[in-house]
C-alpha cells in the first residue's frame, strides 16, 4: 500500500437531525479498503431506512478490486442493480405499486494517490484542501435544477415550495444516473461526506 493510502483515518457518525423523528441514514466507514459511503433514505417515502441500509450492505460486500477504474465500475454496477431491485422487486413486494423506496448515496473511494466521488441525490462530498472547502458533488434536486436551468439565485430557488424534491436517487427512477468526479489526492486533504 502506498504512503498516501496508508495515511487514511476516518470517523463516522449519524444523527436524526431536526426535521424527522426517525433516522434513515446509513454509512460505511472502511479506511482499510479506502471506501466511505453515506446513504440517506428518502424521508416520507416507504422504507427509506431499508433502502439506505441495503445500499451500504451491498457496497460493503463487494470484493476489493485493485485499480480505481475497476472499483468505480464495480460500484456503479452494484448501485444500478440496487436501483432495479428497489424500483421493482422490493417496492412491488410491499404490495403497493405506487409506493417508492429509495435513498440518496454518496461514495468516496481512493486508490493510491487517485480518488473518485460517485453520487445520486443530495448527499454531498466536500474536500478541504489548502485551507479551502470545495463541494465535489452537485445536488440532484429541484432547487439545483432551478438555479441551473431557470437561472434563479440560490435564495429564490430555496423559496420554491418543492425545492428539496430530488431529481435523482437510487430506487426513484427506472434508469439511475450517477455523477462521478475523479481527483488527485494530496497530503493533508480532508473529506466530509
C-alpha angles and dihedrals in degrees: 000000000000126000091254093050094048092054097067115123123172146173129200134201138156130204133194092231129206103289109054131040092218127062112227096175126117128181142188120211110184109151091163088063093035090238130129128172137181119190121182116196114228104262116230093021130104111284101343089160091054092049094052092046092050091052093052093044093049093049091047090055095054113113113249105256123193119237127048095243092052092048093048090050091048093051093045090051092049093050092047090052091048090049089056092047095046093044097048121008102037097037092050090046088061087066094239114101091189096052120105127218114187150131141200116239138195121185127189119190131172134199116186106305096344129079141178135209117205123184151160121191130008102311103121141217121205130189122208108201131159093350093308131108118221126187105222097183127060119216118252094213139120090250092057090046091052090051093049102037103027093035091230122160117253089251093052093047092048090058092057109113092235098035094130095050110123122235093193135027138141106274096013100097136027092243116044117214116199127190120216131194121186122198145169115257116226129195109271096027115143126192134201124197 
